Amino acid sequence: MKFNKNYIKTVLAQALYQGLTPRKFGLTCAFGVVFGIFPVFGVTTLLCFAAAVAFRLNIPIIQLVNYLVAPLQLILIIPFIKAGTYLFELTPFPYSADQLLSMFRNDLWLLARETGLA
């Protein structure tokens, strides 16, 4: 049996979309995006998996969407922190971007301790 590019694409497409209706596909992508930008690193994979199991969604597709929006999660982390400090009337984050970069270069554990609560 020959494994050419089209054969592999066909097999993967059949595996991903097997029994998937357009409604379920849209719901899967929506959950992947919403949980993928959740502002706590390392939790999004578990959240997407739990949502896929709870709502009987396609796990590979929801994880793919989750990983595709990971850069968006990084971009939105500062606005999420600012929104949280405003909504919950907390003191603003005390470090500037330059200070955070300096802490990252010099003492990673200090950075983790200081920014962990944020």
C-alpha positions, 0 to 999 in steps of 0.5 A, a space after each residue: 500500500 502506498 502512503 502518499 500525501 492525499 491518502 494521509 490527508 484523507 485518513 486524518 480528515 476522516 478520523 477528525 470529522 467522523 460523526 461530527 455535525 456542523 453544530 458540534 464542530 462549531 461548539 467544539 471550536 467555540 469551547 476551544 477558543 474560550 477555554 484556550 484564552 483562559 488566563 491561567 497557564 497550563 490549565 487550558 488543556 485540562 479545561 478543554 479536555 473536560 469540556 469535550 468529555 462533558 459535552 461529547 465533543 471532538 477532543 482532537 479538534 478542541 485541543 487543536 483550536 486550544 493550541 492555535 489560540 495560545 499566542 492570543 492567550 499570551 497577548 491577552 494576559 496583561 489586559 486580563 490582569 488589568 481588567 481583574 484589578 479593576 473589577 475586583 478593586 485590587 491594587 495595580 500590578 506593581 512592576 513595569 515591563 522592564 522590571 519584569 524582563 529584568 527579573 526574568 533574566 536575573 531571578 526566575 524564582 523571584 519572578 514566579 513568586 511575585 507574579 504568581 498571585 497576579 
